[in-house]
Each structure stands twice: as C-alpha cells, then as structure tokens.
Amino acid sequence: MNFYFAPMEGITGYVYRNAHHALFCEIDKYFSPFIGANQSDRFTTRELNDILPEHNTGIVLIPQILTNHADDFIHTANKLSQLGYKEINLNLGCPSGTVVSKNRGSGFLLHTDELDAFLDEIFSRSKTKISVKTRIGKNDPEEFCELMEIFNKYPMEELIIHPRIQKDFYKNTPNLRVFKEALAASKNPVCYNGDLFTVKDYEVFANDFPRVETVMIGRGLISNPGLIADITKNTKLDKKLFKEFHDRIYEDYKKVLSGDVNVLHKMKELWLYMIMMFSDNAKYIKKIKKADRLSEYDEAVASLFLEQEVLESRE
C-alpha cells in the first residue's frame, strides 16, 4: 500500500511536513495546501516558502492548485515546473463555502460542461503530470456517474476520491457504494481518501477493497502522526517520540513566526487533533486553548505529556 498525507490549510505546511518526515518516514507523497492560481508572475511569500525545494528536502511534495480557469492553472503550473515539480494536483474537493461560491473546489463539480472544457485544456497544455482530488458531487452522490465519464477522458496521474458530496463537509459516512462503482469504472489509477482514523479503519477498508493500492489520510495522521507505522509495523505511537515531534514543530514555528500570538495560533490549531491521542484530556486542552503566553502554553503541554498516556489507535 502507498500512503499519502492529505493537505490541510494552516496545519500541514512545510514546518509540519519537515518534522513529520524527519520522525515518521512512511509517507510516499505529501500534498501541499492549495495554491490559488492566478496570472501573477510571483507566488505570495507564504506560498513560496511552503513550496521552495530547499524547504522540502527529501520530501516528495505534490503542489495542489485551486482554480476553475485553465489559463490560471497552466500559468501557475508552469511556475511550479520551473521549481522542479513534475506533478500538480487539481483541487476539486474543497467544501468551503467561500471556495464553492466561486465555483471552485467541489463547487466546480456541478458545472460539468465547464469542467470538461477546463480539463480538456489543462491536459492538452500542461508540461507536468496532473492528478485530481475530487469529491463525488456537490449536492447528490449520483452526480458522480457523469463526473466519472468526464474524468475517464483524461490521462490523470491519479484520481483521488473522497466519497462525500460538498454538502456533507466532513459529516456523515463516506459513500463506499459510489466509491466501489468509481473504482470499477475508472480508467485512471484510483486513490481512496476519507475517514481512516485508526488501524481498524484501515484494515476494514483494505479488506473490503483489496484492489486499492493507495490511500490518502489527513485528519487521522494529524491526530496520530505515527498511524502508518502502527498500520504497517504494529508500532504504537511512543510518547517520547510524540513529544519530540511536538517540540520540533513548536521550536521551528518560533523561528519563523513573530510573537506569542502567531505561534500559539498554529499550535492550538494542531492540538485540536493531537489531543485525541491522550487519555483524560479535557482539562489539558482547556488550558492549552486558554494560554495567552508561551510560558502558559509550555506549562500546559508539559503537564499533559507528564501526567497522561498516549492511547492506542487500534480501534
């Protein structure tokens, strides 16, 4: 099985990726949080820092583009190609209201004629390989039948399917019936993405879909950065290693961000996921959220690691 790390805006940037790659080396591909494509000759400072090759040494990184304009996609893809990237991922999955309202991300899926014309142009003009990350529709899972007919026209590096519709956001259960139909119908290699949080989740999925050779995991890996080692080697996440992982991210953010507030914002966002790996965690996450200074944050985190145990991710 190949394992991909899904992108999450605000969390899985280069600081996080470098720490994860250094301490947990089981990921085959990392995907960047999306870049909003445009005709500018320069990336924003944030975008450039995230994708600079020297900030991703030894990491297989796939930049992700969000747009519904072919010219913008090609222009941005060409800039990425100049940095050495040979594969670009198209975001047709983002469910955010601000994205969907502009007919981008999963909002683009409802406009099939425009999507077909867009894909025709980018696949005919692109200098790079293109993979696509998609949901199964905007309003109804049955939309995916027509979408699959469109996707099958184009030589994708991979089709990464998150089997929810846009309106689901991350609620409800992934629609494995539609995913099964898509797997059978796709002319492109298929990667599965959605709700793999534990070893058991993975084992059930792998048993049900033995043909699938690649899975993408997001929230499950952010909660448990050692999940892949647990899946492949039956190695439980070690608390000392978890602390080392946290400390590296924390120290690196302090180097690149100015002021307690900015560092705390990043770390608190990360703890919304990682806290789930600890027993009896309620009072500790409350203290972390309330911390206004790094000294208060340090005390809360030190207490958590000292006093609580890391849970197993078997169930």
Secondary structure, 3 states (H helix, E strand, C coil): CEEEECCCCCCCCHHHHHHHHHHCCCCCEEECCCEECCCCCCCCHHHHHHHCHHHCCCCCEECEEECCCHHHHHHHHHHHHHCCCCEEEEEECCCCHHHHCCCCHHHHHHCHHHHHHHHHHHHHHCCCEEEEEEECCCCCHHHHHHHHHHHCCCCCCCEEEECCCHHHCCCCCCCHHHHHHHHHHCCCCEEEECCCCCHHHHHHHHHHCCCCCEEEECHHHHHCCCHHHHHHHCCCCCHHHHHHHHHHHHHHHHHHCCCHHHHHHHHHHHHHHHHHHECCCHHHHHHHHHCCCHHHHHHHHHHHHHHCCECCCCC
